[in-house]
Amino acid sequence: MVYPRDENSVFYNPVQVQNRDLSVLMIGVHARMRAERRWSRAKRKELRRAMLQAQRDEVGEDELKNEGKEQRKARAARFERDLTDAVNEAREGVDFDGMTAESAGTDDGMTIFEALAASGLRSLRYWKEVPGVRAIVVNDLDPVAVEMCRENVVRNGLEGALAGQQRQDGGPPVPEAEDNDASDVMKRRNPKQRPPGLHLQVGDATHEMYVSRLPPNVPLDQMNATQRDHQRPQFDVVDLDPYGSAAPFMDAAVQSVASGGLLAVTCTDMAALGGSHPETCYGRYAGFPVTRSGYLQELALRILLYHVSVTAGRYGRTVRPVLSVGMAFYCRVFVEVHDDKAGVNDLSLRHGHLFQSAWCPSFHVTPVATNDYAAARDGGTLPGDGGKGRPSNTYRNGRSPGDEPVCGETGAPYRMAGPLWTGPLHDPDAVGRAIACLEAARENGGVGPSGASPLHPLHTANTLHGLLVSASEELNDVPLYYQLPSLCSQVNSSTIPKDAFWAALVNAGYRVSGYHKDPTAVKTDAPNHVVWDVVRAWCREHPPHQEEGIQEARQGRQAGAAGDAGRTGQGPGGRRGGQDTVERGPDGGRLHGPRVPRPEEEGDAVRDEPGGQLGAEEGGEREEQAEGGRAAGSRGQEVERV
């Protein structure tokens, strides 16, 4: 590759090798899944016609027309099951890897758009390493960069793939891409596809995407004048890897991807997404992060996905995250974009607000809206609708965190953040395929993204394998996480061993996992009070160190807490009021986190000063309400059994 030697050049960044390797891998996985979906749709359509005809011949038209409503429903359900079984049976023995590779020479091949090509390294790797690629549009605003791309194409022996150049196989020249889709060339050929090959062009990436919004299923005779004269076909893959934020390109990008296509986005502005400049983040992504939060790596991904999903929703499109990861100084997401106007209505169920305690790591994530079906999906039951026994699909406003206007552990006010994406970050099937591809390649001495014939080595294959395995083990339906050292430092305690903390939560009936970017992360569906119960149990066995001047700090608690109670509306005697559950210094500043018991305190009840009770009576009441119907008892007793 050729790229400038200038130290300030942004043309080549060695740190991005992992980004490019991951992109090659995931686009290859997407190519195979795309081929499978296209084959399945065609086969399902074919078998449906044959099975319907067989059903009419067997039963008879008159009998089918005279069936009752329940009989028709039962027959339709059986028919769909049989159809699915027939399609799955037909899948056996189909060589999808070969089908994917062969599609590069047909209209079924993929078209990729690299918006900001720079040296063209990424596009050259896609052309050489990703199966099923028919055309790549290599775009950059700088003419010097595009000329450098052309030189790199020649240096890699791919000049025959350039549009308008003689091919190495002796076939006819690849035609140049026309600027006007209404030209005679485009009228004669299939208007759904760009000409095959590498297309190097100098242009504004946003403009190119805005004029590439022609759906691939619109026949030429049904196009309106604007589509026919000014629009080009959509892309199967759009790759955005800017220097900084991808927000300026997002509106055009979500429109230029074909339905079912892949949108790959890199954002390096972690100072904004991570909360160092929350006002900048809100201006770019319409989401407000939490400053100095422990879960900033995941929150950045969820704010970015929220922005992508809202932008796509404006055009009747939904997104399905395939892989969302944080790497080095940036985040990278791969999402599929689908035409789904009905699914846009459910966006409010996958968006939420974050409520972070001002004094401790406790947090709540609440949905923007909910309905009976969403509640049932989250573990509830389907309630009746006005006594009619039918669930309601009415979308209702979300609620604040439970019945607690303030933090249940410290009495502190909440800091509100978001909105953010609360749905899954990954597609388990796609991630599993990528892992299998890497493992198969390891045995064969190379990597083939389709998983068939490993040919191209990935420099960071081992690192990617660890990243993907970690991502596959995450709780996909639980947003955000705790940091174990942060929990323990809040109570001035030594850090709990990770295995012991996880075992305590699992034995209490909850799920737990890590997070791929943070080795100290604890991702769990356990509520805040259960997490702190585990910390309290640890503190009983390993008493926290007492800081000097603790008695003086206690004497100044009332003065500092009085001001907090005035702000939060929690007076003396209020439920676990903030004035009694948080250690405060003489100046009113916070000194410690949630109250922990001392060894000399007898019994299982953990009590603070009057008005801040954290005893067994309240713990027993909350345990009765916990998921799984655990037996009532003090929280201390429950955790110690764990």
Salt bridges, closest charged atoms under 4 A:
ASP21 OD1 - ARG125 NH1 2.67
GLU36 OE2 - ARG32 NH1 2.01
GLU36 OE1 - ARG91 NH2 3.22
GLU36 OE1 - ARG433 NH2 2.92
GLU46 OE1 - LYS43 NZ 3.58
GLU61 OE2 - ARG56 NE 3.49
GLU67 OE2 - ARG75 NE 2.69
GLU80 OE1 - ARG44 NH2 3.21
GLU80 OE2 - ARG48 NH1 3.08
ASP97 OD1 - ARG32 NE 2.80
ASP107 OD1 - ARG134 NH2 3.53
ASP108 OD1 - ARG38 NH2 2.71
GLU129 OE2 - ARG125 NE 2.94
ASP169 OD1 - ARG167 NE 3.51
GLU208 OE2 - ARG194 NH2 3.68
GLU208 OE1 - ARG232 NH1 3.39
ASP236 OD1 - ARG34 NH2 3.57
ASP239 OD2 - ARG122 NH1 3.58
ASP239 OD1 - ARG332 NH2 3.21
ASP241 OD2 - ARG122 NH2 2.49
ASP269 OD2 - ARG284 NH1 2.79
GLU279 OE2 - HIS277 ND1 3.97
GLU298 OE2 - ARG302 NE 2.80
GLU298 OE2 - LYS523 NZ 2.64
GLU336 OE2 - HIS30 ND1 3.70
GLU336 OE2 - ARG37 NH1 3.32
GLU336 OE1 - ARG320 NH2 2.68
GLU336 OE1 - HIS338 NE2 3.10
ASP339 OD1 - ARG317 NE 2.74
ASP372 OD1 - ARG396 NH2 3.23
GLU404 OE2 - ARG575 NH1 3.36
GLU404 OE2 - ARG576 NH2 3.32
GLU409 OE1 - ARG536 NH2 2.50
GLU409 OE2 - ARG576 NH1 3.60
GLU409 OE2 - ARG622 NH2 3.82
ASP427 OD2 - ARG320 NH1 2.84
ASP429 OD1 - ARG433 NE 3.30
GLU439 OE2 - HIS465 NE2 3.01
GLU474 OE1 - HIS426 NE2 3.17
GLU474 OE2 - HIS516 ND1 2.65
ASP477 OD2 - ARG511 NH2 3.02
ASP525 OD2 - ARG511 NE 3.28
ASP533 OD2 - HIS529 ND1 3.90
ASP533 OD1 - ARG536 NH1 3.05
ASP533 OD1 - ARG635 NH1 3.36
ASP564 OD1 - ARG567 NH2 2.15
ASP564 OD2 - ARG584 NH2 3.15
GLU601 OE2 - ARG595 NH2 3.44
ASP608 OD1 - ARG595 NE 3.19
GLU617 OE2 - ARG607 NH2 2.92
GLU618 OE2 - ARG575 NH2 3.35
GLU618 OE2 - ARG576 NE 3.29
GLU623 OE1 - ARG630 NH2 2.47
GLU638 OE2 - ARG630 NE 3.59
GLU638 OE1 - ARG641 NH2 2.51
